[in-house]
Every structure is written in structure tokens, then in C-alpha cells.
Amino acid sequence: MKTIFTALILLLTGVQLSNAQAKLPNSATTATKEEQEILDLSKTKWTWMSDKNVESLNGLFAENCVFVHMGGSWGKTQELNTIKGGMIWYKKAEVYGASVNIFGNTAILLNDIDLLAVVGGNEVTHAFMVTEVYIKENGKWKMGSLTFSTLLRPVKMKSNSTQPAQPQH
């Protein structure tokens, strides 16, 4: 009986933890001028990624920038080559919430997104919490890190994809 009770408690705890997600402020939250600058920069970055605008991305990414994907991690040159070569096409990022925390010359932005991407020739849609780290150098923000973390929530985006959402990013 004690074993069943313990197993039940562990199961309920696991279910609660699996449904936990970061709470991001809604659009009613007022951002400071500097926070809004980061939010706007991130939005522009998603457009550049969708358009495969590696020239603009090259200027945004710091030389030692790190990219963490579900399939691995790499630096600036490989990320730009991956985008330019079409190995990952960030077709559309639907952002449902974002928050920015600024610590001196460092900004950390969290985005709750659904990402429609073409990966290895397959169109997939996946829910991510994306962490973007920006460093202010000589008055200009540069991206230092971009990390995709899988979310357990269902994909919200309506897509034309015939492929089910798969964690291939």
C-alpha cells in the first residue's frame, strides 16, 4: 500500500512539473526604452532569419556567438552557413510572449514561440522557449547566444504543413 501511495505522489508531481512553463508578461506590460529596443531587435532578427539575410545577421551576431539547437551547438560561421545553405530555414516564428531582463550591458530575452522551419528538406512546426543573450558593445547590441529549448505545450500555430510537429530543430 505504501508503495502504491508513493508511486501516486511521484506520478502527480511529475504531471505538475511537465505542465510547468515560464510565465511571460503579456502585451499590457510596459517595457522600458532599452527593453523595447531588445524586443524590436529580436523581432527584426526573426525576419532576417526567415529571409535568409545572412549579411544583416553577420552584423548582429558577435564573433564568438554560440547557437544551441536540439541537434547540437555551434558558432557564428556554422550558423550563418546553415542559414545560407538552407539546412535550416527559419520560415516563420510566431511569438506568443517575450520578456527582457537587463543586467548592465547584458540583456536576456525569452521568447515563447512556435517555429515553422524547413529542416533537412522537411517542414516542421515546434514549440520552443528561445533564450537570446545580447551584449552592448560600443553602444550597439550584439547577440552572444541563441538557445532553443523544447516546450511541452502543444503547438498553437496553424500551418499548411502536412508533417506532424517533430523535435528536429
Order of alpha helices (4+ residues) and beta strands (2+ residues): alpha-alpha-alpha-beta-beta-alpha-beta-beta-beta-beta
